[in-house]
């Protein structure tokens, strides 16, 4: 069974940085795409970034491009989301997820972590 555990969230001032981690276990992820989504209060869950575990190919939402960087450590089975130049609109619960094919549709993912809260104060 796939297990995804996020960490690294917190409170930060606008313009600051945070690094989120997602520890993955329960299967071999070499053929999977790992993704980060976020959900703000009263809003739908939205795609943030993804990375192909095998090739390292990345894809970003336009709203975070140039500010966020997704990466992975194969030895640790961990995916990271480095978030720089944070804005108040980045405030949300951030979720890690995994799937055998890339999609930005959260409804097509079966495996989710518990989420980690990111709050950006202006």
Phi and psi in degrees as GROMACS dihedral restraints (atoms count N, CA, C in turn):
[ dihedral_restraints ]
;  ai    aj    ak    al  type     phi  dphi    fc
    3     4     5     6     1   -71.4    20    10
    4     5     6     7     1   132.2    20    10
    6     7     8     9     1  -125.5    20    10
    7     8     9    10     1   133.1    20    10
    9    10    11    12     1  -129.4    20    10
   10    11    12    13     1   124.1    20    10
   12    13    14    15     1  -125.1    20    10
   13    14    15    16     1   114.4    20    10
   15    16    17    18     1   -90.6    20    10
   16    17    18    19     1   153.9    20    10
   18    19    20    21     1  -157.0    20    10
   19    20    21    22     1   167.7    20    10
   21    22    23    24     1   105.3    20    10
   22    23    24    25     1    -4.9    20    10
   24    25    26    27     1   -69.9    20    10
   25    26    27    28     1   172.9    20    10
   27    28    29    30     1   165.4    20    10
   28    29    30    31     1  -167.1    20    10
   30    31    32    33     1  -103.5    20    10
   31    32    33    34     1   129.6    20    10
   33    34    35    36     1  -143.3    20    10
   34    35    36    37     1   151.0    20    10
   36    37    38    39     1   -78.7    20    10
   37    38    39    40     1   154.2    20    10
   39    40    41    42     1   -55.2    20    10
   40    41    42    43     1   137.1    20    10
   42    43    44    45     1    92.9    20    10
   43    44    45    46     1   -12.1    20    10
   45    46    47    48     1   -83.4    20    10
   46    47    48    49     1  -173.7    20    10
   48    49    50    51     1  -133.0    20    10
   49    50    51    52     1   152.9    20    10
   51    52    53    54     1  -144.5    20    10
   52    53    54    55     1   153.2    20    10
   54    55    56    57     1  -123.4    20    10
   55    56    57    58     1   120.5    20    10
   57    58    59    60     1   -93.8    20    10
   58    59    60    61     1   147.4    20    10
   60    61    62    63     1  -124.3    20    10
   61    62    63    64     1   149.6    20    10
   63    64    65    66     1  -135.0    20    10
   64    65    66    67     1   109.9    20    10
   66    67    68    69     1   -90.1    20    10
   67    68    69    70     1   122.7    20    10
   69    70    71    72     1  -109.1    20    10
   70    71    72    73     1   140.6    20    10
   72    73    74    75     1  -153.2    20    10
   73    74    75    76     1   170.4    20    10
   75    76    77    78     1   104.4    20    10
   76    77    78    79     1   -12.1    20    10
   78    79    80    81     1  -167.4    20    10
   79    80    81    82     1   177.7    20    10
   81    82    83    84     1   -88.2    20    10
   82    83    84    85     1   125.9    20    10
   84    85    86    87     1  -101.8    20    10
   85    86    87    88     1     9.6    20    10
   87    88    89    90     1   -59.1    20    10
   88    89    90    91     1   -28.2    20    10
   90    91    92    93     1  -100.8    20    10
   91    92    93    94     1     8.4    20    10
   93    94    95    96     1   -98.3    20    10
   94    95    96    97     1   161.4    20    10
   96    97    98    99     1  -107.0    20    10
   97    98    99   100     1   129.6    20    10
   99   100   101   102     1  -102.6    20    10
  100   101   102   103     1   138.5    20    10
  102   103   104   105     1  -135.8    20    10
  103   104   105   106     1   157.3    20    10
  105   106   107   108     1  -117.0    20    10
  106   107   108   109     1   132.2    20    10
  108   109   110   111     1  -124.0    20    10
  109   110   111   112     1   167.0    20    10
  111   112   113   114     1  -143.8    20    10
  112   113   114   115     1   155.6    20    10
  114   115   116   117     1  -140.9    20    10
  115   116   117   118     1   117.8    20    10
  117   118   119   120     1   -91.5    20    10
  118   119   120   121     1   157.6    20    10
  120   121   122   123     1   -55.7    20    10
  121   122   123   124     1   129.4    20    10
  123   124   125   126     1    77.8    20    10
  124   125   126   127     1     4.1    20    10
  126   127   128   129     1  -120.3    20    10
  127   128   129   130     1   163.3    20    10
  129   130   131   132     1   -78.0    20    10
  130   131   132   133     1   156.8    20    10
  132   133   134   135     1   -67.2    20    10
  133   134   135   136     1   134.0    20    10
  135   136   137   138     1  -128.0    20    10
  136   137   138   139     1   151.7    20    10
  138   139   140   141     1   -69.7    20    10
  139   140   141   142     1   140.6    20    10
  141   142   143   144     1  -116.6    20    10
  142   143   144   145     1   -57.2    20    10
  144   145   146   147     1  -161.0    20    10
  145   146   147   148     1   157.4    20    10
  147   148   149   150     1  -145.5    20    10
  148   149   150   151     1   159.6    20    10
  150   151   152   153     1  -145.0    20    10
  151   152   153   154     1   136.6    20    10
  153   154   155   156     1   -78.8    20    10
  154   155   156   157     1   125.5    20    10
  156   157   158   159     1   -62.6    20    10
  157   158   159   160     1   -39.7    20    10
  159   160   161   162     1   -79.1    20    10
  160   161   162   163     1   -47.5    20    10
  162   163   164   165     1   -94.6    20    10
  163   164   165   166     1   -20.0    20    10
  165   166   167   168     1    78.1    20    10
  166   167   168   169     1    13.0    20    10
  168   169   170   171     1   -66.6    20    10
  169   170   171   172     1   137.6    20    10
  171   172   173   174     1  -120.3    20    10
  172   173   174   175     1   157.1    20    10
  174   175   176   177     1  -148.8    20    10
  175   176   177   178     1   138.7    20    10
  177   178   179   180     1  -129.7    20    10
  178   179   180   181     1   149.7    20    10
  180   181   182   183     1   -68.8    20    10
  181   182   183   184     1   148.0    20    10
  183   184   185   186     1   -58.8    20    10
  184   185   186   187     1   -33.0    20    10
  186   187   188   189     1   -68.2    20    10
  187   188   189   190     1   -18.9    20    10
  189   190   191   192     1  -117.1    20    10
  190   191   192   193     1    -6.0    20    10
  192   193   194   195     1   -59.2    20    10
  193   194   195   196     1   132.5    20    10
  195   196   197   198     1    88.9    20    10
  196   197   198   199     1   -13.2    20    10
  198   199   200   201     1  -113.8    20    10
  199   200   201   202     1   -35.9    20    10
  201   202   203   204     1  -106.9    20    10
  202   203   204   205     1   147.3    20    10
  204   205   206   207     1  -134.3    20    10
  205   206   207   208     1   126.2    20    10
  207   208   209   210     1  -100.5    20    10
  208   209   210   211     1   140.8    20    10
  210   211   212   213     1  -150.1    20    10
  211   212   213   214     1   170.5    20    10
  213   214   215   216     1  -141.6    20    10
  214   215   216   217     1   153.0    20    10
  216   217   218   219     1  -119.2    20    10
  217   218   219   220     1   104.3    20    10
  219   220   221   222     1   -61.4    20    10
  220   221   222   223     1   -38.7    20    10
  222   223   224   225     1   -64.9    20    10
  223   224   225   226     1   -32.7    20    10
  225   226   227   228     1   -98.3    20    10
  226   227   228   229     1    -2.2    20    10
  228   229   230   231     1    52.7    20    10
  229   230   231   232     1    44.5    20    10
  231   232   233   234     1  -129.9    20    10
  232   233   234   235     1   139.6    20    10
  234   235   236   237     1  -113.5    20    10
  235   236   237   238     1   141.8    20    10
  237   238   239   240     1  -120.4    20    10
  238   239   240   241     1   153.9    20    10
  240   241   242   243     1  -131.9    20    10
  241   242   243   244     1   105.0    20    10
  243   244   245   246     1   -86.3    20    10
  244   245   246   247     1   121.5    20    10
  246   247   248   249     1  -116.9    20    10
  247   248   249   250     1   116.0    20    10
  249   250   251   252     1  -115.8    20    10
  250   251   252   253     1   163.8    20    10
  252   253   254   255     1    50.0    20    10
  253   254   255   256     1    48.0    20    10
  255   256   257   258     1   -65.4    20    10
  256   257   258   259     1   145.1    20    10
  258   259   260   261     1  -119.7    20    10
  259   260   261   262     1   161.3    20    10
  261   262   263   264     1   -60.2    20    10
  262   263   264   265     1   -31.5    20    10
  264   265   266   267     1   -73.6    20    10
  265   266   267   268     1    -4.9    20    10
  267   268   269   270     1   -83.6    20    10
  268   269   270   271     1    -7.2    20    10
  270   271   272   273     1   -61.3    20    10
  271   272   273   274     1   124.4    20    10
  273   274   275   276     1  -179.3    20    10
  274   275   276   277     1   171.0    20    10
  276   277   278   279     1   -89.1    20    10
  277   278   279   280     1   128.3    20    10
  279   280   281   282     1  -102.8    20    10
  280   281   282   283     1   132.1    20    10
  282   283   284   285     1  -120.0    20    10
  283   284   285   286     1   143.3    20    10
  285   286   287   288     1   -99.6    20    10
  286   287   288   289     1   145.6    20    10
  288   289   290   291     1  -150.2    20    10
  289   290   291   292     1   165.9    20    10
  291   292   293   294     1  -143.7    20    10
  292   293   294   295     1   144.9    20    10
  294   295   296   297     1  -157.0    20    10
  295   296   297   298     1   156.6    20    10
  297   298   299   300     1   -79.9    20    10
  298   299   300   301     1   -11.0    20    10
  300   301   302   303     1  -137.9    20    10
  301   302   303   304     1   150.2    20    10
  303   304   305   306     1   -76.1    20    10
  304   305   306   307     1   136.6    20    10
  306   307   308   309     1  -157.5    20    10
  307   308   309   310     1   151.4    20    10
  309   310   311   312     1   -95.4    20    10
  310   311   312   313     1     1.9    20    10
  312   313   314   315     1   -86.5    20    10
  313   314   315   316     1   111.4    20    10
  315   316   317   318     1   -64.1    20    10
  316   317   318   319     1   -25.6    20    10
  318   319   320   321     1   -66.4    20    10
  319   320   321   322     1   -13.8    20    10
  321   322   323   324     1   -98.0    20    10
  322   323   324   325     1     5.6    20    10
  324   325   326   327     1  -101.6    20    10
  325   326   327   328     1   136.8    20    10
  327   328   329   330     1  -100.5    20    10
  328   329   330   331     1   -23.7    20    10
  330   331   332   333     1  -112.9    20    10
  331   332   333   334     1   122.9    20    10
  333   334   335   336     1  -133.8    20    10
  334   335   336   337     1   148.8    20    10
  336   337   338   339     1   -81.4    20    10
  337   338   339   340     1  -176.6    20    10
  339   340   341   342     1   -82.6    20    10
  340   341   342   343     1   -14.5    20    10
  342   343   344   345     1    92.8    20    10
  343   344   345   346     1   154.3    20    10
  345   346   347   348     1  -137.3    20    10
  346   347   348   349     1   133.3    20    10
  348   349   350   351     1   -80.4    20    10
  349   350   351   352     1   130.4    20    10
  351   352   353   354     1  -118.6    20    10
  352   353   354   355     1   122.9    20    10
  354   355   356   357     1  -123.9    20    10
  355   356   357   358     1   123.4    20    10
  357   358   359   360     1  -111.6    20    10
  358   359   360   361     1   118.4    20    10
  360   361   362   363     1   -93.5    20    10
  361   362   363   364     1   140.1    20    10
